Amino acid sequence: MALFARSNKEKPPWLPEAQEFSRTAGIRIMGWGPDMLVVEAKSPARAEEIATQLGHLGFKTIEDEDDTYAGVLSLSKNPAAIQAKIATFDVSRRRWDEQIVPLIWALGTLLLLPALYTPRERNLYWIRFPFGVLFAFLLFWDGLRIWGWRLEILPGELRIRRRFRWKAILWGQVKSVESIAGRGRNQEQVFLKLGSGTSEPLGSFNVAFARNLRDRLRFELSQRR
Protein backbone atom coordinates (compact mmCIF):
# COMPACT_ATOMS: atom_id res chain seq x y z
CA MET A 1 0.00 0.00 0.00
CA ALA A 2 1.12 3.58 -0.59
CA LEU A 3 2.70 5.00 2.53
CA PHE A 4 3.90 8.42 1.46
CA ALA A 5 1.81 11.10 -0.20
CA ARG A 6 3.22 12.86 -3.28
CA SER A 7 1.87 16.34 -3.02
CA ASN A 8 0.18 18.78 -0.67
CA LYS A 9 -3.18 18.12 -2.37
CA GLU A 10 -3.03 14.53 -1.13
CA LYS A 11 -2.64 15.47 2.51
CA PRO A 12 -5.40 13.99 4.66
CA PRO A 13 -7.40 16.47 6.78
CA TRP A 14 -6.07 15.04 10.03
CA LEU A 15 -2.40 15.55 9.14
CA PRO A 16 -1.84 19.22 10.24
CA GLU A 17 -3.19 18.50 13.73
CA ALA A 18 -1.09 15.34 14.00
CA GLN A 19 2.04 17.20 12.83
CA GLU A 20 1.54 20.02 15.31
CA PHE A 21 0.87 17.64 18.20
CA SER A 22 3.88 15.47 17.29
CA ARG A 23 6.14 18.52 17.10
CA THR A 24 5.19 19.68 20.59
CA ALA A 25 5.33 16.12 22.01
CA GLY A 26 8.74 15.36 20.51
CA ILE A 27 7.40 12.62 18.22
CA ARG A 28 9.16 12.21 14.91
CA ILE A 29 6.88 11.48 11.93
CA MET A 30 8.55 9.08 9.47
CA GLY A 31 5.82 9.02 6.85
CA TRP A 32 2.11 9.21 6.18
CA GLY A 33 -0.54 8.17 3.70
CA PRO A 34 -4.29 8.62 3.21
CA ASP A 35 -5.13 6.41 6.19
CA MET A 36 -1.83 5.81 7.99
CA LEU A 37 0.68 7.67 10.11
CA VAL A 38 4.13 6.18 10.79
CA VAL A 39 6.24 7.58 13.62
CA GLU A 40 9.61 6.73 15.12
CA ALA A 41 9.48 4.41 18.15
CA LYS A 42 12.83 2.90 19.04
CA SER A 43 11.53 0.67 21.83
CA PRO A 44 8.29 -1.09 22.81
CA ALA A 45 7.96 1.22 25.81
CA ARG A 46 8.28 4.30 23.59
CA ALA A 47 5.79 2.82 21.12
CA GLU A 48 3.26 2.29 23.90
CA GLU A 49 3.77 5.84 25.14
CA ILE A 50 3.27 7.32 21.67
CA ALA A 51 0.20 5.14 21.05
CA THR A 52 -1.37 6.55 24.22
CA GLN A 53 -0.51 10.14 23.29
CA LEU A 54 -1.81 9.92 19.71
CA GLY A 55 -4.76 7.88 20.88
CA HIS A 56 -6.20 11.12 22.26
CA LEU A 57 -6.39 12.31 18.63
CA GLY A 58 -8.27 9.20 17.57
CA PHE A 59 -5.33 7.16 16.25
CA LYS A 60 -5.23 3.40 16.78
CA THR A 61 -2.19 1.15 16.55
CA ILE A 62 -1.87 -1.01 13.45
CA GLU A 63 -0.18 -4.22 14.57
CA ASP A 64 2.79 -5.04 12.34
CA GLU A 65 5.64 -7.31 13.39
CA ASP A 66 8.00 -5.50 10.99
CA ASP A 67 7.56 -2.23 12.90
CA THR A 68 9.40 -3.59 15.94
CA TYR A 69 12.48 -4.42 13.85
CA ALA A 70 12.34 -1.10 12.03
CA GLY A 71 11.86 0.95 15.19
CA VAL A 72 8.63 2.56 14.01
CA LEU A 73 4.96 2.56 14.96
CA SER A 74 2.07 2.53 12.47
CA LEU A 75 -1.21 4.19 13.45
CA SER A 76 -4.48 4.97 11.74
CA LYS A 77 -7.78 6.72 12.38
CA ASN A 78 -9.41 4.26 10.02
CA PRO A 79 -8.01 0.73 10.59
CA ALA A 80 -10.81 -0.75 8.47
CA ALA A 81 -9.42 1.06 5.41
CA ILE A 82 -5.99 -0.47 6.02
CA GLN A 83 -7.53 -3.93 6.26
CA ALA A 84 -9.48 -3.30 3.07
CA LYS A 85 -6.27 -2.47 1.20
CA ILE A 86 -4.62 -5.64 2.47
CA ALA A 87 -7.67 -7.70 1.48
CA THR A 88 -7.64 -6.40 -2.09
CA PHE A 89 -3.89 -6.33 -2.78
CA ASP A 90 -3.18 -8.32 -5.94
CA VAL A 91 -0.80 -11.17 -5.14
CA SER A 92 -1.70 -13.37 -8.12
CA ARG A 93 1.48 -12.45 -10.04
CA ARG A 94 4.89 -11.06 -9.26
CA ARG A 95 5.49 -7.33 -9.60
CA TRP A 96 5.84 -5.93 -13.11
CA ASP A 97 9.47 -4.91 -12.54
CA GLU A 98 10.31 -8.57 -11.85
CA GLN A 99 8.35 -9.79 -14.85
CA ILE A 100 10.48 -7.79 -17.30
CA VAL A 101 13.75 -9.34 -16.06
CA PRO A 102 13.54 -12.40 -18.39
CA LEU A 103 12.92 -10.01 -21.30
CA ILE A 104 16.27 -8.35 -20.58
CA TRP A 105 18.03 -11.72 -20.71
CA ALA A 106 16.14 -12.58 -23.91
CA LEU A 107 17.33 -9.36 -25.53
CA GLY A 108 20.94 -10.04 -24.53
CA THR A 109 20.72 -13.58 -25.92
CA LEU A 110 19.32 -12.38 -29.24
CA LEU A 111 21.99 -9.71 -29.59
CA LEU A 112 24.97 -11.90 -28.73
CA LEU A 113 24.45 -15.46 -29.93
CA PRO A 114 23.29 -14.83 -33.55
CA ALA A 115 26.31 -12.60 -34.14
CA LEU A 116 28.58 -15.65 -33.71
CA TYR A 117 27.50 -16.95 -37.10
CA THR A 118 28.44 -13.89 -39.12
CA PRO A 119 32.06 -13.82 -40.40
CA ARG A 120 32.55 -10.23 -39.36
CA GLU A 121 31.87 -11.05 -35.70
CA ARG A 122 33.85 -14.27 -35.34
CA ASN A 123 36.89 -12.44 -34.02
CA LEU A 124 34.77 -11.54 -30.96
CA TYR A 125 33.74 -15.16 -30.41
CA TRP A 126 35.42 -15.61 -27.03
CA ILE A 127 33.84 -12.41 -25.76
CA ARG A 128 30.32 -12.87 -27.10
CA PHE A 129 29.92 -16.60 -26.58
CA PRO A 130 30.29 -16.75 -22.75
CA PHE A 131 27.94 -13.80 -22.29
CA GLY A 132 25.46 -15.18 -24.81
CA VAL A 133 25.37 -18.54 -23.02
CA LEU A 134 25.05 -16.80 -19.63
CA PHE A 135 22.13 -14.69 -20.83
CA ALA A 136 20.45 -17.78 -22.31
CA PHE A 137 20.81 -19.58 -18.97
CA LEU A 138 19.42 -16.60 -17.05
CA LEU A 139 16.51 -16.39 -19.49
CA PHE A 140 15.68 -20.04 -18.86
CA TRP A 141 16.15 -19.82 -15.07
CA ASP A 142 14.31 -16.55 -14.45
CA GLY A 143 11.64 -17.43 -17.01
CA LEU A 144 10.77 -20.50 -14.95
CA ARG A 145 11.09 -18.68 -11.63
CA ILE A 146 9.23 -15.48 -12.53
CA TRP A 147 6.88 -16.23 -15.44
CA GLY A 148 6.16 -19.67 -14.03
CA TRP A 149 4.89 -18.26 -10.70
CA ARG A 150 1.21 -17.66 -10.01
CA LEU A 151 -1.09 -17.70 -7.01
CA GLU A 152 -4.82 -18.32 -6.80
CA ILE A 153 -6.83 -17.69 -3.62
CA LEU A 154 -9.92 -19.88 -3.63
CA PRO A 155 -12.56 -20.35 -0.90
CA GLY A 156 -11.37 -23.81 0.10
CA GLU A 157 -7.73 -23.85 -0.94
CA LEU A 158 -4.67 -21.90 -1.98
CA ARG A 159 -3.26 -22.81 -5.40
CA ILE A 160 0.41 -22.04 -6.02
CA ARG A 161 2.21 -22.43 -9.35
CA ARG A 162 6.00 -22.69 -9.27
CA ARG A 163 7.99 -23.31 -12.44
CA PHE A 164 4.66 -23.79 -14.27
CA ARG A 165 3.59 -26.64 -11.98
CA TRP A 166 0.46 -26.20 -9.85
CA LYS A 167 -0.04 -27.38 -6.29
CA ALA A 168 -3.17 -27.02 -4.14
CA ILE A 169 -3.02 -26.52 -0.36
CA LEU A 170 -6.19 -26.68 1.72
CA TRP A 171 -6.69 -23.71 4.04
CA GLY A 172 -7.35 -26.17 6.85
CA GLN A 173 -3.77 -27.41 6.52
CA VAL A 174 -2.24 -23.94 6.96
CA LYS A 175 -1.19 -23.03 10.49
CA SER A 176 0.46 -19.66 9.76
CA VAL A 177 2.13 -17.54 7.06
CA GLU A 178 5.69 -16.38 7.73
CA SER A 179 8.50 -14.48 6.02
CA ILE A 180 12.25 -14.48 6.58
CA ALA A 181 15.21 -12.69 5.01
CA GLY A 182 16.13 -14.04 1.57
CA ARG A 183 19.52 -14.71 0.08
CA GLY A 184 19.67 -11.58 -2.03
CA ARG A 185 19.66 -7.98 -0.90
CA ASN A 186 16.16 -6.56 -0.42
CA GLN A 187 14.68 -10.07 -0.71
CA GLU A 188 12.42 -12.05 1.60
CA GLN A 189 11.14 -15.61 1.46
CA VAL A 190 7.50 -16.33 2.20
CA PHE A 191 6.37 -19.75 3.37
CA LEU A 192 3.42 -21.52 4.93
CA LYS A 193 3.68 -23.40 8.20
CA LEU A 194 1.43 -26.43 7.93
CA GLY A 195 -0.34 -28.29 10.69
CA SER A 196 1.74 -31.39 9.88
CA GLY A 197 4.84 -29.56 11.13
CA THR A 198 6.29 -29.04 7.65
CA SER A 199 6.76 -25.82 5.68
CA GLU A 200 5.61 -24.99 2.17
CA PRO A 201 7.78 -22.32 0.46
CA LEU A 202 5.95 -19.85 -1.76
CA GLY A 203 9.08 -18.21 -3.16
CA SER A 204 11.55 -15.37 -2.71
CA PHE A 205 10.40 -11.86 -3.58
CA ASN A 206 11.14 -8.17 -3.28
CA VAL A 207 10.61 -7.19 0.38
CA ALA A 208 7.59 -4.98 -0.33
CA PHE A 209 5.79 -7.68 -2.34
CA ALA A 210 6.81 -10.42 0.11
CA ARG A 211 5.26 -8.56 3.05
CA ASN A 212 2.12 -7.67 1.13
CA LEU A 213 1.81 -11.32 0.11
CA ARG A 214 2.33 -12.46 3.71
CA ASP A 215 -0.21 -9.98 5.07
CA ARG A 216 -2.79 -10.79 2.39
CA LEU A 217 -2.53 -14.53 3.08
CA ARG A 218 -2.71 -13.93 6.84
CA PHE A 219 -5.90 -11.94 6.27
CA GLU A 220 -7.36 -14.72 4.12
CA LEU A 221 -6.40 -17.31 6.74
CA SER A 222 -8.04 -15.31 9.53
CA GLN A 223 -11.28 -15.11 7.54
CA ARG A 224 -11.45 -18.90 7.40
CA ARG A 225 -11.00 -19.59 11.10
Secondary structure, DSSP 8 states (H G I E B T S, - for coil): ---S--SGGG--TTHHHHHHHHHHHT--EEEE-SS-EEEE-SSHHHHHHHHHHHHTTT-EE---HHHHHHTEEEEES-HHHHHHHHHH---SS--HHHHTHHHHHHHHHHHHSGGGGSGGGGGGHHHHHHHHHHHHHHHHHHIIIIIT-EEEE-SSEEEEEETTEEEEEEGGGEEEEEEEE-SSTTEEEEEEEETTS-EEEEEEEEHHHHHHHHHHHHHHHHHT-
